[in-house]
């Protein structure tokens, strides 16, 4: 049993080995892009929404309401970023029920990349909202002595995000493999259901934590905008 899809080389392109993590990441991105294109191709006021468009609108509005509940205000940039994270992680985990599919989130390289995207997004959104000087001052709060601790705290957030997501997905895969070797007929259904539930919870938690981190980086600038 391979513990990581990184170890499974599927094919080569121009001498570059493509492992299962990269390939199935492409699959998820292609499915999301194709689905979004097909659902929104007739996105006009004179066209009544169909079943899939309604479903997509419910998902988007649900993500938007969660962001507003966490940040206390409507932020479209957070909707795009956190919504993309949620959909990618959720679809990756939901496709676990497809035979032969290995979720890219079962790889530490994928979860680390997602966590790094949050680590980069936090200062970018913070600088955009507060300005460079205003954002850098947050590392000196409540005093200059806290500078190294604030930097360590910022980095540890991304590490914890990556380890938490990877650990939950991989633990489910390992437990499923063990149970399948013991009772191969009954446990697959149970583990599939538990895997889907865990995957959705992890996608939600990951997106919410990203929202909390970015909202905290941009929070103090909002009152100033309201008073103008």
N, C-alpha and C positions, 0 to 999 in steps of 0.2 A: 504494500500500500504506500503510495507516494503522499507525503504530508503536505506538499505544496505543488500547485499546477506549474510552477516555474521549472520543475524538474522534468516535465513532460514535453519533449520537443516534437511538434507535429510535422513541420516541414521547414524548408529553407527557401529564402528569396534572395537571389544574388549573393549567396554565401552567408546570409544572415539567418541564424536559427530563430524560428518563430515558435515560442512555447505556447502552452495552453492558456496562460494568463493573458498574453498579448492577443492571441486569436479570439478568445471569448470576450475580451474587452472590445475588440472591433465589432464583434457580433452584437453586443449590447448597444453600442453607439449607433450601429447601422439600423437596428430595430427601432430605437428611439427616434432617430432622424426620419426614417421612413414613416413611422406611425404619425409623427407630428405633421409631416408633409401631407399625408393622405387625409388626416382629420381636418386640417385647416385649409385645404386647397380651395374650398368654397366658403371661406369665412367672410360673408357679406351680410349686411342687415336684411336684405330681401330674401335670403335663403334660410329657411327654418332649420334649427339645429337638429341633427340626427342623434342616434343613440350614442355613438362614439364621441361626438363633439360635446354632448351633454356630460358624458363621463369625464372627459378631459377638463371641462369647465368646473365640474364639482371638485376635481383634484386640485386645480389651480386655486380656486376660491378657498378650499380647505387649507392649503399651504399658506395662502395670504392671511387668513384669519389667525393661524397659529403664529405667524411672524408678528402681526399687529398685537397679539396678546402678550408676546414675549417682549417686544421692543416698545410697546405703548404708542406706536405710530405706524403709518403706512410707509413702507420703504420698498420701492420697486426693484432697486438693485439687489436687495436681500432676497426678494422673490425669485429673481432670475438665478442667483447663485445657489441659495439654499434649496430651491426647487429642483435645480439640476442635480445637486448632490443626492437629494432624496430619491429622485426617479432612477438615477443610475444605480444606487445601492439596492433599492427596492426591486427593480427589474432583474438585476444580477442575481439576487437571492430567490426571486420567484421562479426564475428559469431553472432552479435546482431540480425541479420535478421532471424536466425534460431529460430523457435518457441520453447519456453521453455528454451532457453539458456540465462543465466545471465552473462554478461562479468565480469570476476574477477577484472578488472580495475575499476569497479563501487564500489569497496570496498576500504576504506581508508587503511586497513591493507595491501592490495596488492600494492597500490601506494606507501605506506611508505616503504615496503620491497624493491621495485624497486629503490626508492630514496636512501635508505640506501646502496644498492649495489653500487650505484654511489659514495656515500660518502666514502665507503671503497676502491673502485677502484682507486679513485684519488690519495690518498697517496701511495697505492701499486705500481701503475704505476710510480708515481713520484720518489719513492725510488729506484725502479728498474732502472729507467733511469738516475737519478742524483746521487744516493747514499743517504744514510741516512742523512749524514751531509749536503749535498747540498740541499736536499729537505727541511729539517728543517729550513735552512737559509731563505727560502722564506717567512716564517712567521715573520721574523724580518725585512722585506723590507717594506718601505725604511729605517725604524729605529726600534729600540727595542720597542719604545712606541706603535707601531702598532700591537704588538703581540696579545693582547686580541681582537682587532678589526678584525684581519685576521682570528682568530679562530672562532669568531662569524659569519664572512662572509662565512667561509667554511661550518658551520653547517646550516646556513640559506638557502644555495643553495639547500640542500636536502629537507628541509622543504617546500620550494617554489615549488620544482619539484613535491612532493607528493600532495600538496594542489591543484596545478594547474591541474594536470591530473585528480584527483578525482573530483574536482569541475566541470570540463567540461563534464566528462562522466555522473555524477549524475544529473547535470542540464538538460542535454538532456533527460535522463530517466524520470525525474519529469515532464518536459514540455510535453513529449510524453504521459504520463499517463493522464495528465489533458486534452489534446486535444482529446485523445481517448474517454474519458468520455463525451465529448461534441459532437463530430462528429466521430463516430466509423468506418466510411467507407472510407472517403477520406484521412484523415490525416495519417493513418498508412503508406501509400506509401510515402508520402512526408517526414515523420519523419524518415523512414528507409533510404531514400536517404541522408537526412541531417546527420543522425547518422553515416552512412558510411563515408561521407566526413569529418565530424568532427573527427572521429576515426583515419583516415589516417593522418590528419593534426597533431593530438596530438601525434601519434606514431613518426612522423617525427620530431616534435619539441623536444620531449623527448630525442630521439637518438642524435639529433644535439647538444642539451645542454650538454648531457653527453660527447660528443666528444669535445666540447669547454672546459669544465672543465678539462678533462684529458689532452688535448693538452697543456693547459696553465701550467699544472703541470710538463710537460716533455719538454716544448719548448726550454728552455735555454741550455739543454744538447746537442741538435742536432747540432749546429754549431761546437762544440768541436769534434764531431765524424767525421764531414765532413773534418776538417782540418788535421786529422791524416792520 
